[in-house]
Amino acid sequence: MVDERAAAKWYRNEEQWARQVAASWLGHPAVREAVEAAAPTAAEIVAPLARHMISQVEITRFCWRVCGIAPSFPDGSEGPNPFDPAAPGAWPLTDAERERAGYIAAVFHRLVQVVVQVLDRAEMHVDAPWGSDQAVIAVLLLLVSDGYAVAWGDARLLADQLQPPGVSAITLDGRSTSARDGRSEEMARNADRIRKLVRERVGGRDLRRPYAAANGRRAQPRPTVIRRQVLKEIIDDTPRVTVELLRRTWGNSEEKVGGRLRCELTRRLADEGFPAPDKPSKSTLSNDLRTLKARPD
């Protein structure tokens, strides 16, 4: 099972990156111009449902769902769907409102897409097809049309106020992810940690083969496999590396072989939900080096 504190950190990472990315383009003058120009039309479109949008929270819930986003949280819960009558906190829609809701959502979403495409043509860092960037614009349109004070002069503050969705999206079954253009490798690793957690919670199974295919021996524990992968890379670069040198420089920077082993091993173990490693014993490293040097490339 994944440590709850680790899971919370992964979600915080996603929130932090989402705000940083949004702040990178929200400060562009074209955003305010396009949003204020389209806000009256947005208000007209959603007017039949306006009585339910009594706060920024409700506006955000509506906009995220319109843009195909269902928020999830570290404890496994999901943000309420205002259109699902069985969901906690669902909007008490009349029959007439429910009948028109799908049409309203579709027309409003099309307006959002048009505004984002305008911004994309302005050569901003917006990802026009990405649902999260669309959701940011959707929320802004309704906040402006409803008279909310918007921090146009401070992009970072505005991003914090809007609480944008993430730079990654994960399917409800936890089998796959999608990404905003420009997502880094670090962001991708973080998203996959969350994906694995989601998959585990919905019943995903660990189908890795427990035994080696050729000789029937039990496979090495995952931390051992990762440690030997890092050591192999170090040996390739420094063929004369010794156990003594690895242990003596364990606490040094990555420029030293031991420090490189410690730092890289810590990162890769964390990627798979394992704790930071202790310094390997002499016997462990001796066995690792003997095994690695005996293997043909």
FITORNU-543491 format. One record per residue: x, y, z of N, C-alpha, C, O, CB in turn; residue in one letter. Coordinates in steps of 0.02 Angstrom, whole numbers, plus 50000, padded with zeros to 5 digits. Glycine has a CB too. Layout:
<recs>
XYZXYZXYZXYZXYZA...
</recs>
This chain:
<recs>
500424994050000500005000050000500435006350000500975006350030499535000050061M500205011549967500575017749963500475021850026499925022250052500365021849901V501015024850050500985029150109500525035150093500595038250040501695031450130D500065036750139499595042150127499945048850120499725053150081499085042550183E500485049750157500855056150152501175056850083501195062250055501385056550207R501425051250057501725051449990501195053149938501305057149893502055044749973A500605050049944500065051349897499855058749899499735061849847499455046849911A499805061449960499615068549967500125073049933499945078049903499545070450042A500755071149939501295075149907501235074949831501335080149799501985072549929K501065069249803500995068749731500435073349706500505076749655500845061449710W499885073449743499335077849724499525085149732499335089349691498715076249766Y499895086749785500115093749794500575095849737500545101449713500485094549862R501015091249715501445092749659501035094749597501175099649563501895086649642N500515090749584500095092049526499755098849531499715102549482499575086449519E499515100549591499185107049601499685112749591499525117749559498875107449671E500285111949617500795117149611500985118249538501025124049516501415115249652Q501095112849501501275113549431500705116649391500815120549345501465106749402W500085114749407499505117549371499485125049379499345128649330498855114349397A499625127549438499605134749450500185138249415500115143749388499625136249526R500775135049417501345138049383501225138649308501385143749278501975133949396Q500945133349279500815133349207500285138649190500375142449142500575126349183V499745138949229499225143849215499495150949221499335155249181498635142949263A499925152149271500215158849281500655160849223500765166749211500605159149346A500925155849186501385157349131501025160649072501345163749030501725151049107S500355159949069499995163149013499415167649034499175171648994499725157848967W499195167249096498635171349119498805178849119498355182949113498425169249188L499445180449126499635187449128499665190949061499775197049057500295188049161G499575187249008499595190248941498995194848931498435192848946499615184648885H499095200948905498535205648896497965202848854497385204848863498795212048864P498125198248808497605195548765497085191548804496515191048782497915191148711A497275188848861496805184848901496235189348925495645187748916497165181448960V496415194848957495895199348983495455201948926494845202148932496215205149021R495775203948872495395206648815494895201648789494315203248777495875208748760E495115195348778494675190248750494125188348799493545187448779495085184148730A494295187648862493805185648912493275190948922492675189448923494145184148979V493475197248929492985202548939492545203548878491965205548884493345209148957E492805202248819492405202848758491875197348754491315198548731492855202548696A492045191248778491585185548772491135184648833490655180748830491965179348760A491285187948889490915186948951490165188148945489775184148971491195191349005A489945193548911489215194548904488865188748869488315186748888489075200948867P489185186048818488895180348782488865174248828488375170548827489315178748718T489395173248868489405167648915488835168248964488505163248980490075167348952A488715174248989488175175249038487495173649007487065170749039488185182449064A487415175648945486785174348910486675166848901486115164348909486775177848842E487205163248884487135156048872486935152348936486485148048934487795153148845I487255153848991487135150049053486575152949095486435150349149487775149749094V486245158149071485725161449111485195156549138484975157449195485385166749069A484975151549099484465146949126484705142849186484295140149223484235142249072P485365142349197485635138649254485965143249306486255140849354486135133349231L485925149749295486305154449336486105154149410486525155449453486195161449310A485485152349425485275152349495485655147149537485665147549598484535151049500R485965142249504486345137149539487075139149550487425136249591486315130549501H487295144249514488005146349518488065151849570488205157649553488265148649449M487975149949633487925154849687488605156649716488655161149758487485152249741I489135153449693489805154749720490325152749668490165149549618489925150949787S490945154649681491485152549636491555144949636491725142049584492155155849656Q491425141749692491465134449696490985131349647491165126749610491325131949768V490365133749646489865130849601490015132449528489905128349484489155133349620E490275138449516490475140249448491025135549424491015133149367490715147649445I491515134249467492075129949450491845122749436492055119549388492605129949505T491395120349479491125113549469490795112949401490895108049366490625111849525R490405117949384490055117949319490565118049262490515114049215489585123949314F491045122549265491525123449211491965117249201492105115249145491955129449223C492185114349257492615108349251492225102649216492505099249173492855106149321W491605101749236491215096249205491075097649132491095093049090490545095349242R490945103949115490835105749045491445104149003491385102048945490665113249040V492035105049033492665103848997492915096649005493485095048988493205108649021C492485092349032492655085149037493115083349093493465078349089492955083048974G493125087349147493585086149202493195084149264492735087549285494005092449216I493395078449294493095076049356493655075949409494075071449407492765068949347A493675080749455494225081049503494225075049550493705072549569494175087449543P494835072949569494915067649619495395070049673495775074749663495165061049586S495375066749730495755068949788496165063149816496035057349800495275071749842F496675064749858497125059449882496775053749919497025048149919497635062449928P496205055049950495865049749987495435045249942495095040749966495425052750041D495465046549876495085042449830494405045149812494075042449767495015035649858G494175050349845493525053249830493555057549767494095059649746493265057349889S492975058849738492935062949678492515069149692492075069049734492645058949619E492655074449655492255080449661491545079149638491435075349591492565086149620G491045082149671490345080749654490165083249584490415088449562489875083949706P489735079549552489495081349485488825085049493488345081949516489415075049440N488795091449475488175095149486487585092649445487005094149461488275102349470P487725088749392487195086349348486965079249365486485076749335487435086449277F487285076049413487095069149431486625069349491486835070949546487725064949447D485995067849481485505068449536485665063849595485425065049650484815066849510P486075058649583486235054049638486855056149676487015053249728486335046949611A487215061249652487835063349684487695068249741487245072249737488295066649632A488105067749795488025072549850488165079649824488635080749787488515070849908P487745084349844487855091249823487625092749752487785098049725488565092949829G487255088149721487025089349653486535095249652486185096549701486675082949624A486525098649596486065104249590485345101649587485205096749553486225108449526W484895104949622484185102949619483855105649556483465110449559483795105349682P483995102549500483745104949436483005103349427482775097949447484155101849378L482655107949398481965106449379481975102049316482505101249285481555113049366T481405099249299481385095149238481585099149177481935096649133480675092249229D481365105349175481525109649117482275111149116482585111049062481125116149120A482565112549174483285113849177483685107749157484185108249121483485116149247E483475102049181483845095849165483805094349090484295092049061483555089949206R483245095749061483155094548989483615099048948483855097148895482425095448969E483725105148972484115110048934484865109948953485265112948917483845116948944R485035106749008485715107149035486245104848985486765107948977485775103049099A486105099248951486595096748903486715101548846487285102448824486375090048876G486185104548821486255109448767486635115548790487075118048755485555111548740Y486485118048850486825123948878487565122448886487995126548867486515125948946I487725116648913488425114848924488795114548857489365116748853488475108148961A488485111648806488815110948741488945117748708489485118848681488395106548695A488445122148712488535128748681489055132848718489465136248688487855132548679V489035132548785489525136148825490225133448811490705137348804489355135648900F490295126848807490955123948794491215126148726491815127348718490905116248796H490765126748677490995129048612491245136248615491735137948583490425128548560R490915140548655491155147348664491845147348696492295151048675490655151448707L491945143148746492595142648780493125140648729493675143648729492565137548837V492985135848688493465133548638493655139148589494235139748570493195127548599Q493175143048570493305148648525493775153648558494245156048526492655152148503V493645155248621494075160048657494785157348663495265161048653493785161648726V494855151048680495515148148688495885147948621496495148948619495465141048717V495535146648568495845146748502496085153748483496605154448451495345144248449Q495715158848504495945165748493496595166948529497055169948502495405170748517V496645164548591497255165348630497825161348600498405163548600497135163148703L497665155448573498185151348541498475154948481499085154548469497885144548520D498065158348444498305162048385498725168048405499115170648365497715164348342R498655170248468499065175748493499755173348514500145177148543498715179248552A499905166948500500555163948513500735164148588501295165648607501105167448473E500235162548628500345161948700500535154748717500545150348673499725164148741M500675153548781500845146748803500225142848823500255138648868501335147148861H499675144148790499055140548804499025134348760499255134348703498435145148792V498745128948788498655122648750497905122248735497515119848776498905116348791D497715124648676497005125448660496585119148667496025119548693496945128048591A496815113248645496395107248652496385104248723495975099848737496635102048604P496825106648767496885103648833496305105948878496205111948887497565105448866W495935101248906495345102848945495475107349005495055111449022495045096548970G496055106649036496205110749095496295118049077496055122449113496825108149130S496625119549021496695126448999496015129248980495855135048993497185126948939D495605125148948494925127248932494525128848995494145133648998494565121948891Q494615124749047494245125749109494425132249142494005135649171494365119949157A495065134149139495285140449168494925146249135494675150749168496055141349160V494885146149068494535151449031493795151249046493475156549053494665150648955I493505145349051492785144749066492615148049133492135151849137492575137349067A493015146649184492895149549249492975157149246492565160849274493375146649302V493495159449212493595166749206492995170049172492775175449193494235168149166L492735167049119492165169949084491575171049131491255176249129491965165449026L491435166049172490845166649216490975171049276490525174449301490625159749238L491595171149301491755175649356491695182949334491405187049369492465174249383L491965184449275491935191249249491205193249235490995198749251492355191949185V490835188749204490135190349187489705191249249489195194649247489845184949142S489925188249304489535188749367489785194249412489535195149468489555182149404D490295198049389490525203849427491035202349481491145206549524489955207049457G491355196549480491865194949529492485199349516492645201049459492055187449526Y492835201049570493475204649564494005199749541494135194749574493675208049632A494325201149485494825196749455495505200149459495575205949439494645194849382V496005196749484496675199549494497065199649428497565196049422497075195649547A496855203549381497175203649315497905205849319498305203649278496795208249269W498075210049367498755212649369499275208049399499865209649398498755218849407G499065202349424499535197649457499365190549434498915187349461499495198249535D499735188149384499575181649354499625175949405499225171349404500035180249296A500125176249449500205170849498499625170849548499365165549566500875171549535R499425176749571498865177149617498225174849582497815171449613498775184349643L498145176749520497555174649483497525167049476497005164049484497535177949414L498105164049461498135156749455497955153449522497605148449524498835154549433A498195156349577498025153649643497275154149656496985149549684498415157349698D496975159749636496265160749648495845155849607495315153549629496065167949631Q496075154449546495685150149501495765142749517495335138649500495885151349430L496315140849550496455133849567496365129349505495915125049505495995131449624Q496765130249454496665126649391496775119149398497125116849443497135129349338P496465115249353496595108049351497325106649333497705111349320496125104449301P497515100449333498215098549326498495098549256498155100049207498305091949354G499145096949253499495096349189499445089149162499685087749107500235098349197V499125084849201499015077949180498295076149195497975079149238499505073049217S498035071249159497365068649172497405061049173497785058049135496855071149117A497005058049216497025050749226496325047949217495845050749243497305048949297I496265042549179495615039449170495355036749236495735035149281495655033949117T494695036049241494385033949303494605026949324494605025249383493635034149297L494785022749275495005015949291495755015549306496015010249323494835011249235D496105021249300496815021449317497265017849267497845016349283496925018449383G497015016449208497425012749159497855017249116498355014849088496975008549115R497685023549109498075027849064498045035049086497605037049125497825027148993S498515038949060498535046149073498595049949007498785047148956499125047849120T498425056249010498555060848954498905066948982498905068049043497885062848916S499195070948938499625076248963499545082748924499395082748864500345074048960A499635088248959499675094748927500335095148889500845092448913499615100648980R500335098248831500965099048794501485102648837501335107448872500835102948728D502095100048834502635103048872502735099948941503175102148978502505110348881G502345094848957502425091649023503115088549028503345085048982501875086249034R503455089749084504135087249093504135079949115503615077049132504505091449145S504735076849114504795069949136504625069349210504315064449231505515067349123E504825074249249504655074049321503905074149331503645070449372504985080049357E503555078349293502825078649298502515072049275502025069749304502555084449255M502805068949224502545062649199502625057149252502165053049262502905060649134A503195056949285503305051849337502815052849394502535048049421504025052149364R502705059149413502235060649467501525058249448501175055349489502235068149483N501325059649386500655057649363500585050049364500055047449380500525060349293A501125046449346501065039249344501025036249414500705031049424501665036249308D501325039549463501245037349532500505037849552500225033349582501675041649581R500185043449534499475044349550499055039249512498585036349539499245051549533I499235038149448498865033249408498875026349440498365022949444499155032849338R499465024249464499525017749495499105017349559498805012249574500255016149511K499085022849595498675023149656497945022449638497575018649670498805029649694L497715026149587497025025649565496865018549542496345015849559496885030749509V497325015749504497215008949479497155003849536496724999449535497785006849432R497575004649586497545000249644496875000749680496604995749702498115001849692E496625006849685495995007849721495395005049686494895003449718495895015149734R495425004449620494855001749583494934994349568494554991549528494755005649518V495424991249599495494983949593496024981549546496024975749526494864981149572G496494985849527497034983649484497454978349517497574978649578497474989549464G497694973549479498084967949507498814968549489498994971449437497814961249482R499244965949532499954965649517500094959249479500134953849509500384966049583D500164959849413500254953949371500974952949348501104949349300499804954449311L501434956249383502134955049367502324947849381502074945049430502594959849406R502754944849339502934937849348503374937049409503894940449413503284935149285R503194932749456503584932149517504224928049510504644928249554503164929049570P504294924349454504884920149447505244921749381504934923849332504694912749449Y505894920649381506284921649320506074916449268505924910749285507044921149334A506054918549205505794914049153506254908249138506004902649128505674917949089A506904909249138507364904149114507514898849166507514892849150508004907349091A507654900849227507904895949275507424894649333507584890649377508554898349302N506854897949335506374896449387506544899449454506174898349502506304889249395G507084903249460507254906249525506804912249538506574915549491507994908249527R506694913649602506274919349620506614925849598507224926649606506144919449696R506214930349570506484936749546506734940849605506494940249661505944940649508A507224945149592507494949449644506974954549665506554956649625508134953049618Q506984956749729506544962149751506654968349708507204969649685506654963749826P506124972149699506164977949655506724982849676507084985249632505504981549654R506794984549741507344989149759508034986649739508464990549721507334990349833P508124979949742508764977049721508864977949646509414979749624508794969649740T508334976749608508384977649535508564984849518508984986049475507714975649502V508234989549551508364996649537509074998449557509425001949519507855001149575I509304996149615509984997649637510504995049587510994998449572510124994649706R510394989149562510864986249514510834989749446511334990149410510724978849505R510254992449428510214996349367510645002649372511005004449325509484998249352Q510595005949430510995011949440511735010249442512145013649411510795015549505V511905004849477512605002749481512885001049412513465002649397512674996749527L512474997849370512704996149303512885002449264513385002549227512164992149265K512485007649271512635013949237513285017049263513675019849225512045018949246E513385016449328514005019149358514605015149334515125018149318513965018949436I514545008649332515095004349308515265005949236515855006149217514914996949316I514755007149195514875008749124515295015049118515725015549074514215009649087D515175019849163515555026149161516215025849199516695029149181515125031749189D516225021649252516815021149294516965013749306516795011149359516725025049362T517285010449259517385003249263517775000949325517694995349348517745000749202P518205005349353518635003349410518305004749477518645004549529519295006949406R517655006249478517325007849541517375001849589517344996049568516585009649528V517455003449654517514998249705516994999149759516685004449765518224998349736T516894993849797516424994149853516644999549903516235003449927516374987349889V517284999649918517555004549966517415011649943517205015849982518305003449976E517525013049878517415019849852516675021649854516495027349869517685020349780L516255016949837515535018349839515295020049909514905024749919515145012249813L515535016249958515325017550027515635023950055515305027650091515505011650071R516265025250038516605031050065516305037550039516295042650074517345030750049R516055037449977515795043649947515025043749946514725047849912516055044449876T514715039349983513985038849985513655045550003513145047449974513765033550036W513945049250050513655055450072513855061550032513665067150049513825056650143G514255060549980514485066149939513975068149886513425065349882515145064449906N514165073049845513725075349791513715070049735514075065049738513965082149763S513305071349685513235066649629513855066349586513895061949543512645068649587E514335070749596514955070449558515395064549579515835062449542515335076949565E515275062049639515635056149664515195049949653514585050449654515815056949739K515525044249643515145038249625514645036249680514075034249664515615032449612V514845036849743514385035049797513795039849802513225037749812514755034949863G513945046349794513405051249794512935050349736512325051249743513695058249793G513215048549679512795047249620512335041349634511745041549617513225045949558R512605036049663512195030249680511635032149728511065030249718512635024649710L511805035949780511315037949831510755042249800510165040949811511655041649888R510945047449763510455052149736510005048849683509395049749685510805058149706C510315045249637509915042249583509475036649610508905035749588510375039649528E509745032749657509355027349687508765030249726508215027449723509795023049732L508875035649762508335038849800507775041049753507195039949768508595044749840T507965044149697507465046549649507055040849619506445041149615507795050549593R507405035649598507055030149564506625026049612506085023749594507555025549529R506855025249673506445021749722505825025749738505275022949744506855020449786L505905032349745505325036649760504815036349704504215036549717505555043849771A505055035849642504605035449584504135029449590503575029649563504995034949520D504355024149624503955018149629503675017149700503445011749718504375012049609E503705022549739503385022349805503785019249861503515017649913502755018749800G504455018449850504875015549902505225021149941505335026549915505395010849870F505385019850004505725024950045506445025950023506725022049984505705023050118P506755031350048507455032750033507895027050059507755024350112507675039550064A508425025350023508835019550043509335021250098509565026950103509205016849982P509515016250138510085016750183510715015050144510685012250089510005012050245D511285016750171511915015050138511975007350134511925003950185512525018050176K512075004650074512124997350067512734994750104513254998050109512164995449992P512674988750131513224985650166513774983450117513664983250057512984979550207S514354981950144514904979550102514714973150066514864972350006515534978350144K514384968650101514214962250070513704963250014513734959849962513934957450122S513224967850024512724969149973513044971949910512894969549855512194974049999T513474976849918513794979849860514274975049826514334974949765514164986249880L514624971049866515084966149837514704961149794514924959449739515464962349892S514134959049819513724954249781513444957549717513424954449665513154951649824N513244963949724512994967549666513524968049611513404966449553512754974549686D514124970149631514654971149581514874964549551515004964149491515254974649614L514904959449592515094952949566514574950449515514754947849462515174947749624R513954951349531513414949149485513424953149420513354950349366512724949949519T513494959749426513474963949367514074962749321513994962449260513464971249387L514664961949350515264961049310515294954149277515664953049229515884962249352K514894949549305514884942849277514404942249219514424937449181514704937849330A513954947249212513454947049159513744949849094514054955149095512814950949179R513644946449038513844949348974513354954848954512764954448968513874943848918P513604960048921513174965348898512744963148838512354967048812513584971548880D
</recs>
